[in-house]
């Protein structure tokens, strides 16, 4: 059986790919909502 090399991605790479790069409106909105939710938990 042939071994297949699996590529792994960091969380930052996945956010860049699916939400957008930092500085883009969608990414900024995501980060803002995330910070708001985290502050509610503390």
C-alpha positions in Angstrom: 0.0 0.0 0.0 1.4 3.4 -1.0 1.7 6.0 1.7 0.0 9.3 1.0 1.6 12.5 2.5 -1.1 14.6 4.2 -0.7 18.3 4.2 -1.5 20.1 7.4 -2.5 23.7 7.8 -2.3 26.1 10.7 -5.3 27.9 12.0 -4.1 31.2 10.5 -3.7 29.6 7.1 -7.3 28.2 7.2 -8.7 31.6 8.3 -6.8 33.3 5.5 -8.2 30.8 3.0 -11.9 30.6 4.1 -12.5 34.0 5.8 -9.9 36.2 4.1 -6.6 37.8 4.8 -6.3 40.2 7.7 -7.4 43.8 6.7 -10.3 42.5 4.6 -13.7 43.5 5.8 -15.0 40.0 6.3 -11.9 39.0 8.3 -12.1 42.1 10.4 -15.8 41.4 11.2 -14.9 37.8 12.1 -12.1 38.9 14.5 -14.3 41.6 16.1 -17.2 39.0 16.7 -14.7 36.5 18.1 -13.2 39.0 20.5 -16.7 40.0 21.6 -17.7 36.4 22.3 -14.4 35.7 24.2 -14.9 38.8 26.4 -18.4 37.6 27.3 -17.0 34.2 28.5 -14.3 35.8 30.8 
